[in-house]
Amino acid sequence: ETFEVHPEVVKLFQKHAENDHLLSFKQFVEFMASEQQEHDHDRNLMLFTAFKGQESGLTLKRFDRFINSEYNNIFDQKYKKVYQDMNLPMNQYFIESSHNTYLEGNQWNSFSTAEMYTRVLHTGCRCIELDCWDGDDGIPVIYHGHTRTPKVKFEAVVAAISKVPFSRSPYPLILSLENHCSIPQQTIMARIFKQYFGDLIAMPIKDMTVEALPSPEDLRHKILIKNKTIIARGKSGTIDPILVTKVSPELSEIVFLKSVPYLPPSQTKGDMNVWEMSAISELTLKKTASDELVKHNTRQMTRTYPKGTRVDSSNYPPFWGWEMGCQMVALNYQTPSKPMYINEAFFLDNGKLGYKLKPKIMRDPATTYDPMTYSQPARKSLVKKIIVKVMSLRRYPKELREYKDIEVSIAGIANDHKSFKTPPKLDLN
C-alpha cells in the first residue's frame, strides 16, 4: 500500500497516526486543525465518514485519496454553486466565449465539424461563433473563409446546437454570427434557426427607451442571435437603406444583439441602444483607450477575439479583455494553453455556468477606473497573504524533468500580476 502513495503523504500520515495502520477521527481532526487550518467539526465528521469506508479509521490509501480529492482542492467548493445575483443586466457579467468554434485545430487546414459545438457547449461556454458563407448548392455553410478548412453544412451545425444548448448551463446562449452570406441564403439561415430553435429564440427589443438589457435570469433557456440588422445605428429606430441591401429582413427580425462598430462614449454621447454591441480584435483592444472601453462596457457589450495572424489557433491572455470590462473574451477552445487554463479557472466560479459578475468598479456608469494606470493600494482588511508549499509532483512528464522549479503566478491587471519560482532543488528523477 505504501508503494502507491507518495513519500510526502506517507510522512504526513505517520506524523498524525498513532500507528502506521489507521488515522482515528480524533487524529483526523488534529490533522485538519494543524495542517489544513480547518476547524469545522461537522464538516470534518462528514469527510472522515465518507472516506474511511468500512474501517474504524482512515487507512493510508484512503487518507491519500482524501488528500487528492475535490474536498481538499484549493478551489473553495462553495463557489461550485450559483451564489451571485443573476438578476442584473447581462452586460454586467463576464460571459464564457469561444472563437471559430467549428475548428478542431489550426485556422488554415484543420477540420471543421458540427461536433465541436457540442464539445464546447458541454464545457459551459455561453457564446459560440458561426462563420457563415454561401454554399455552392444554394444552402449556407460554415468554415473559415478563404482557407483550406473544409465546409460543414450550416443546418448540421444548428441541429447539433439544438440538441445541447443548455446541457451545462441554463443561462442564455449567444450565437455570434460572422455573416458573409447573400440575402437569399441569409433568409435560409433564418428559417433554419426558427425550425430548430422555435420559441427558444429571444426576440429583439423594440422599445427604444429601454436603458438596460434583461438579466441572465430573465433570459434563462433563451438563444440570442448576434448579427447586423436593417435598423440604423442609434435610437432613431429607422431602417437603413444601405443595410437593407446587406441583411435579410427575415434574419434581422430575430436578431437580439445588433453588431455595430466600436465607438467610445465620447463619440456616441449616449446615442446607442443597449442591445447594440461591438467586436474588436486583440490588436484593436491593445490600441483602445482603456478608460473609455471600461466606461463603454458599463452599459454596452463587447466581444474580443484573437488577431488574424494566429494561424496556429494560439490564444491571447484573456485578462487583456476582462480588465477592460469586455464581457465576451473569445478564445480558441481547441488549443490547450495557458490562456485556456486561465479561462477555465476563471469560469469555475459561480457554478461554472458561463456567467460571472463583473467587479462593482466595472459596473458603475460613473467609474473612472483605468486598469492601465490603477495603482491605488487595497485596504489592509482586503490584503490576502497566500503561502504555497510544494510537497511533491505527480504525473510529471519525463521530457520536462530538466526543469526543476515550479512557478506560481497571480494573473490580473498589471498592478496585481506577480510570479514566483521555487528554488531549483527538487529531485524529479
C-alpha positions as CSV (number, residue, x, y, z in Angstrom):
1,E,0.0,0.0,0.0
2,T,2.8,2.4,0.9
3,F,4.3,1.8,-2.6
4,E,1.4,3.5,-4.3
5,V,1.5,6.6,-2.1
6,H,4.0,9.5,-2.4
7,P,6.6,9.6,0.4
8,E,5.4,13.1,1.4
9,V,1.9,11.9,2.0
10,V,3.2,8.8,3.9
11,K,5.2,11.1,6.2
12,L,2.1,13.3,6.8
13,F,0.1,10.2,7.7
14,Q,2.7,8.8,10.1
15,K,3.1,12.2,11.8
16,H,-0.6,12.2,12.9
17,A,-1.4,8.5,13.2
18,E,-0.7,6.6,16.4
19,N,0.4,3.7,14.3
20,D,1.1,3.1,10.6
21,H,-2.3,1.5,10.1
22,L,-5.2,3.8,10.9
23,L,-5.9,7.5,11.5
24,S,-8.7,7.9,14.1
25,F,-11.3,10.6,14.0
26,K,-9.5,12.5,16.8
27,Q,-6.3,12.3,14.9
28,F,-8.0,13.4,11.7
29,V,-9.5,16.5,13.5
30,E,-6.0,17.3,14.8
31,F,-4.6,17.0,11.2
32,M,-7.3,19.3,9.8
33,A,-6.6,21.9,12.5
34,S,-2.8,21.9,12.5
35,E,-2.1,21.3,8.8
36,Q,-5.2,22.5,7.0
37,Q,-6.3,25.3,9.4
38,E,-9.9,23.9,9.3
39,H,-12.0,23.7,12.4
40,D,-15.5,22.8,11.2
41,H,-16.4,19.8,13.3
42,D,-19.4,18.8,11.3
43,R,-17.5,19.0,8.0
44,N,-14.6,17.0,9.5
45,L,-17.1,14.3,10.6
46,M,-18.7,14.2,7.1
47,L,-15.3,13.9,5.4
48,F,-14.0,11.3,7.8
49,T,-17.1,9.2,7.5
50,A,-17.1,9.5,3.7
51,F,-13.5,8.4,3.2
52,K,-13.0,5.8,5.9
53,G,-15.3,3.2,4.3
54,Q,-15.9,0.1,6.5
55,E,-12.8,0.7,8.6
56,S,-12.9,2.4,12.0
57,G,-10.4,5.0,10.7
58,L,-8.6,6.2,7.6
59,T,-6.0,3.8,6.1
60,L,-3.0,5.3,4.4
61,K,-4.6,4.7,1.0
62,R,-7.9,6.3,2.0
63,F,-6.0,9.2,3.5
64,D,-4.2,9.7,0.2
65,R,-7.5,9.5,-1.6
66,F,-8.8,12.4,0.6
67,I,-5.6,14.4,0.1
68,N,-6.2,14.3,-3.7
69,S,-10.0,14.7,-3.6
70,E,-12.1,17.8,-4.6
71,Y,-12.8,18.3,-0.9
72,N,-9.1,19.1,-0.4
73,N,-8.9,21.3,-3.5
74,I,-7.5,24.8,-3.4
75,F,-10.8,25.9,-5.1
76,D,-13.4,26.5,-2.4
77,Q,-16.3,24.1,-3.2
78,K,-19.0,26.6,-2.1
79,Y,-18.3,28.5,-5.3
80,K,-19.3,25.5,-7.4
81,K,-22.9,26.7,-6.9
82,V,-24.5,29.9,-8.2
83,Y,-24.1,32.4,-5.4
84,Q,-24.0,35.7,-7.4
85,D,-27.0,37.9,-8.2
86,M,-28.2,36.7,-11.6
87,N,-30.9,39.4,-11.9
88,L,-28.7,42.3,-13.2
89,P,-28.5,43.4,-16.8
90,M,-26.5,40.8,-18.7
91,N,-23.8,43.3,-19.7
92,Q,-22.8,43.3,-16.0
93,Y,-21.3,39.8,-16.4
94,F,-18.3,38.2,-17.9
95,I,-19.5,35.6,-20.4
96,E,-17.5,32.5,-21.4
97,S,-16.9,32.7,-25.1
98,S,-15.4,30.7,-28.0
99,H,-13.8,31.8,-31.2
100,N,-14.2,29.9,-34.5
101,T,-16.0,27.2,-32.6
102,Y,-16.2,24.8,-35.5
103,L,-12.5,24.3,-35.9
104,E,-10.7,21.3,-34.4
105,G,-7.2,22.6,-35.0
106,N,-5.4,25.4,-36.8
107,Q,-7.0,28.2,-38.8
108,W,-5.7,27.1,-42.2
109,N,-6.4,23.5,-43.0
110,S,-7.8,21.7,-39.9
111,F,-11.2,20.0,-39.8
112,S,-14.5,21.9,-39.4
113,T,-17.1,19.9,-37.6
114,A,-20.5,20.3,-36.0
115,E,-19.4,18.1,-33.1
116,M,-17.1,20.9,-31.9
117,Y,-20.1,22.9,-30.9
118,T,-21.3,20.0,-28.7
119,R,-18.0,19.7,-27.0
120,V,-17.7,23.4,-26.4
121,L,-21.2,23.7,-25.0
122,H,-20.6,20.9,-22.6
123,T,-17.8,23.0,-21.0
124,G,-20.3,25.7,-20.0
125,C,-19.4,28.1,-22.8
126,R,-22.2,30.6,-23.5
127,C,-21.1,32.4,-26.6
128,I,-20.2,30.4,-29.7
129,E,-19.2,31.6,-33.2
130,L,-20.7,30.7,-36.6
131,D,-18.7,31.8,-39.7
132,C,-21.4,31.7,-42.4
133,W,-20.8,31.6,-46.2
134,D,-22.8,30.9,-49.3
135,G,-22.9,27.3,-50.2
136,D,-22.4,26.3,-53.9
137,D,-25.7,24.5,-53.9
138,G,-27.7,27.5,-52.5
139,I,-27.5,26.2,-48.9
140,P,-25.3,28.1,-46.4
141,V,-22.1,26.5,-45.0
142,I,-19.8,27.2,-42.1
143,Y,-16.0,27.3,-42.5
144,H,-13.0,29.7,-42.1
145,G,-13.4,31.6,-45.3
146,H,-10.6,31.7,-47.9
147,T,-8.7,28.9,-46.3
148,R,-8.4,25.1,-46.8
149,T,-10.6,24.2,-43.9
150,P,-13.5,22.0,-45.1
151,K,-17.0,23.3,-45.1
152,V,-19.8,22.0,-42.9
153,K,-23.5,22.5,-43.6
154,F,-25.0,25.4,-41.6
155,E,-28.0,23.2,-40.9
156,A,-25.9,20.4,-39.4
157,V,-24.3,22.9,-37.0
158,V,-27.7,24.3,-35.9
159,A,-29.0,20.8,-35.5
160,A,-26.1,19.9,-33.2
161,I,-26.5,23.1,-31.2
162,S,-30.3,22.4,-30.8
163,K,-29.6,19.1,-29.0
164,V,-27.5,20.6,-26.2
165,P,-27.9,24.4,-25.9
166,F,-28.4,24.2,-22.1
167,S,-26.7,20.9,-21.3
168,R,-24.3,22.6,-18.9
169,S,-25.9,25.9,-18.1
170,P,-29.5,27.3,-18.1
171,Y,-28.3,30.8,-18.8
172,P,-28.7,32.5,-22.3
173,L,-26.6,31.1,-25.2
174,I,-25.3,33.7,-27.6
175,L,-24.7,32.8,-31.3
176,S,-22.2,35.2,-32.7
177,L,-22.6,35.3,-36.5
178,E,-19.7,36.3,-38.8
179,N,-22.1,36.6,-41.7
180,H,-20.8,36.6,-45.3
181,C,-23.9,35.2,-46.9
182,S,-26.0,36.7,-49.6
183,I,-29.5,37.8,-48.7
184,P,-31.2,34.7,-50.1
185,Q,-29.0,32.4,-48.1
186,Q,-29.4,34.6,-45.0
187,T,-33.1,34.0,-45.4
188,I,-32.5,30.3,-45.4
189,M,-30.4,30.7,-42.2
190,A,-33.3,32.5,-40.5
191,R,-35.7,29.7,-41.5
192,I,-33.3,27.0,-40.2
193,F,-32.9,28.9,-36.9
194,K,-36.7,29.0,-36.5
195,Q,-37.1,25.4,-37.5
196,Y,-34.6,24.1,-34.9
197,F,-34.9,26.6,-32.1
198,G,-38.5,27.8,-32.3
199,D,-39.6,29.6,-29.1
200,L,-36.1,29.4,-27.6
201,I,-35.1,32.4,-29.8
202,A,-35.1,35.6,-27.8
203,M,-36.9,38.2,-30.0
204,P,-35.4,41.7,-30.3
205,I,-36.3,44.5,-28.0
206,K,-38.5,47.1,-29.8
207,D,-38.7,49.8,-27.2
208,M,-36.1,52.4,-27.9
209,T,-36.4,53.9,-24.4
210,V,-35.1,50.7,-22.7
211,E,-31.9,51.6,-20.7
212,A,-30.8,48.1,-19.6
213,L,-30.6,44.7,-21.1
214,P,-32.6,41.8,-19.5
215,S,-30.8,39.7,-16.9
216,P,-29.4,36.2,-17.3
217,E,-32.2,35.1,-15.1
218,D,-34.8,36.8,-17.4
219,L,-33.3,35.0,-20.4
220,R,-32.9,31.5,-19.0
221,H,-33.1,28.9,-21.7
222,K,-33.1,31.5,-24.4
223,I,-30.9,31.7,-27.5
224,L,-29.7,35.2,-28.5
225,I,-28.6,35.8,-32.1
226,K,-25.9,38.4,-32.7
227,N,-25.7,39.9,-36.2
228,K,-26.3,43.1,-38.2
229,T,-29.8,44.3,-38.7
230,I,-31.6,46.5,-41.2
231,I,-32.2,49.1,-38.5
232,A,-29.9,52.2,-38.4
233,R,-27.5,52.6,-35.5
234,G,-28.7,54.6,-32.6
235,K,-32.1,55.4,-31.1
236,S,-33.8,56.6,-34.2
237,G,-35.3,53.2,-35.0
238,T,-35.3,53.9,-38.7
239,I,-34.5,51.5,-41.5
240,D,-31.0,52.0,-43.0
241,P,-31.3,51.8,-46.8
242,I,-27.7,50.5,-47.1
243,L,-28.2,47.7,-44.5
244,V,-31.3,46.6,-46.4
245,T,-29.0,45.6,-49.3
246,K,-26.8,43.6,-46.9
247,V,-29.0,41.9,-44.4
248,S,-32.1,39.7,-44.9
249,P,-35.2,41.2,-43.2
250,E,-36.2,37.7,-42.1
251,L,-32.9,37.2,-40.3
252,S,-32.9,40.8,-39.0
253,E,-36.2,40.2,-37.2
254,I,-34.8,37.5,-35.0
255,V,-31.5,39.3,-34.0
256,F,-31.4,40.2,-30.3
257,L,-27.8,41.7,-30.2
258,K,-27.1,44.0,-33.0
259,S,-23.5,44.2,-34.3
260,V,-22.1,47.7,-34.7
261,P,-18.5,49.1,-35.0
262,Y,-17.0,50.2,-31.7
263,L,-17.1,53.9,-30.9
264,P,-16.1,55.3,-27.5
265,P,-18.6,57.0,-25.2
266,S,-17.0,60.4,-26.0
267,Q,-18.3,59.9,-29.6
268,T,-21.6,58.2,-29.2
269,K,-22.7,60.5,-26.3
270,G,-25.3,58.0,-25.2
271,D,-26.9,57.5,-28.6
272,M,-26.7,53.8,-28.5
273,N,-29.4,51.1,-27.8
274,V,-28.4,48.7,-25.0
275,W,-28.6,45.8,-27.4
276,E,-26.0,47.3,-29.8
277,M,-22.6,45.6,-29.3
278,S,-19.2,45.6,-30.9
279,A,-16.5,43.1,-31.6
280,I,-12.8,44.1,-31.6
281,S,-9.6,42.1,-32.3
282,E,-6.8,41.7,-29.7
283,L,-4.8,44.2,-31.8
284,T,-7.5,46.9,-31.6
285,L,-8.0,46.1,-27.9
286,K,-4.4,47.0,-27.1
287,K,-4.7,50.3,-29.0
288,T,-8.0,51.3,-27.5
289,A,-8.2,53.8,-24.6
290,S,-8.8,51.5,-21.6
291,D,-10.7,54.0,-19.5
292,E,-13.1,54.7,-22.4
293,L,-13.7,51.0,-23.0
294,V,-14.3,50.3,-19.3
295,K,-16.9,53.1,-19.3
296,H,-18.5,51.8,-22.6
297,N,-18.9,48.3,-21.1
298,T,-20.8,49.6,-18.1
299,R,-23.8,49.9,-20.5
300,Q,-22.9,48.1,-23.7
301,M,-21.4,44.7,-24.6
302,T,-18.1,44.0,-26.3
303,R,-16.7,40.8,-27.7
304,T,-12.9,40.4,-28.3
305,Y,-11.2,37.8,-30.5
306,P,-7.7,36.6,-31.5
307,K,-5.8,38.5,-34.2
308,G,-5.9,37.0,-37.7
309,T,-2.2,36.1,-37.7
310,R,-2.8,33.4,-35.0
311,V,-3.0,30.8,-37.8
312,D,-1.9,28.1,-35.3
313,S,-5.1,28.8,-33.2
314,S,-3.0,30.1,-30.3
315,N,-4.6,32.4,-27.8
316,Y,-4.0,35.9,-26.3
317,P,-4.1,36.5,-22.5
318,P,-7.9,36.7,-21.6
319,F,-7.2,39.4,-18.9
320,W,-6.5,41.8,-21.8
321,G,-10.2,41.9,-22.3
322,W,-11.5,41.2,-18.9
323,E,-9.5,44.0,-17.3
324,M,-11.3,46.5,-19.6
325,G,-14.7,45.1,-18.7
326,C,-15.2,43.3,-22.0
327,Q,-17.9,40.7,-21.4
328,M,-17.0,38.1,-24.1
329,V,-13.3,37.3,-24.5
330,A,-13.4,34.7,-27.2
331,L,-10.7,32.1,-27.2
332,N,-9.7,29.1,-29.4
333,Y,-11.1,26.2,-27.3
334,Q,-9.3,23.6,-29.4
335,T,-5.9,24.8,-28.2
336,P,-4.8,23.7,-24.7
337,S,-2.7,26.6,-23.5
338,K,-2.1,28.9,-20.5
339,P,-4.8,31.4,-21.7
340,M,-7.3,28.5,-21.8
341,Y,-6.3,27.2,-18.4
342,I,-6.8,30.7,-17.0
343,N,-10.2,30.9,-18.8
344,E,-11.3,27.6,-17.3
345,A,-10.2,28.6,-13.8
346,F,-11.9,32.0,-14.1
347,F,-15.2,30.5,-15.0
348,L,-15.1,27.8,-12.3
349,D,-16.6,30.5,-10.2
350,N,-20.4,30.9,-9.7
351,G,-21.3,27.3,-10.6
352,K,-19.2,27.1,-13.8
353,L,-22.3,28.1,-15.8
354,G,-20.6,30.6,-18.1
355,Y,-21.7,33.8,-16.4
356,K,-19.6,35.6,-13.7
357,L,-20.5,39.0,-12.2
358,K,-18.0,41.8,-13.0
359,P,-16.4,43.7,-10.1
360,K,-18.5,46.7,-8.9
361,I,-15.9,49.2,-10.1
362,M,-16.5,47.9,-13.7
363,R,-20.3,48.2,-13.4
364,D,-20.7,51.7,-12.2
365,P,-21.5,54.2,-15.1
366,A,-19.7,56.9,-13.3
367,T,-16.5,54.9,-12.9
368,T,-13.1,56.5,-13.6
369,Y,-11.3,53.1,-13.3
370,D,-8.4,52.6,-15.7
371,P,-6.6,49.2,-15.5
372,M,-3.6,50.6,-17.2
373,T,-2.9,53.2,-14.5
374,Y,-4.7,51.8,-11.5
375,S,-2.3,51.6,-8.5
376,Q,-4.5,52.5,-5.5
377,P,-3.4,50.3,-2.6
378,A,-6.0,48.0,-1.3
379,R,-7.3,48.4,2.3
380,K,-5.4,46.3,4.7
381,S,-8.5,44.3,5.5
382,L,-8.6,43.2,1.9
383,V,-5.0,42.1,1.6
384,K,-4.5,38.4,1.5
385,K,-1.3,36.5,2.1
386,I,-1.0,33.3,0.1
387,I,1.5,30.7,1.1
388,V,2.1,27.8,-1.2
389,K,4.2,24.8,-0.1
390,V,5.2,22.4,-2.9
391,M,5.3,18.9,-1.4
392,S,5.5,16.7,-4.4
393,L,4.7,16.4,-8.1
394,R,2.6,13.7,-9.8
395,R,2.4,12.7,-13.5
396,Y,5.3,15.0,-14.3
397,P,6.4,14.4,-18.0
398,K,9.8,12.8,-18.3
399,E,10.8,15.2,-21.1
400,L,10.3,18.2,-18.7
401,R,12.3,16.8,-15.8
402,E,15.2,19.1,-16.7
403,Y,13.1,22.0,-15.4
404,K,13.3,21.6,-11.6
405,D,11.4,24.6,-10.4
406,I,7.7,25.4,-10.0
407,E,6.3,28.7,-11.0
408,V,3.2,30.2,-9.2
409,S,1.6,33.3,-10.8
410,I,-1.1,35.7,-9.9
411,A,-2.9,36.8,-13.1
412,G,-4.8,40.1,-13.3
413,I,-4.2,43.7,-14.0
414,A,-0.6,44.9,-14.3
415,N,-0.5,46.1,-10.7
416,D,-1.6,42.7,-9.4
417,H,0.5,40.4,-11.5
418,K,3.1,38.6,-9.6
419,S,5.2,35.5,-10.3
420,F,7.3,33.3,-8.0
421,K,9.5,30.3,-8.6
422,T,10.6,27.6,-6.2
423,P,14.4,27.2,-5.8
424,P,15.7,24.6,-8.3
425,K,16.3,21.9,-5.7
426,L,13.5,19.4,-6.4
427,D,14.6,15.8,-7.2
428,L,12.2,14.9,-10.0
429,N,14.1,11.7,-11.1
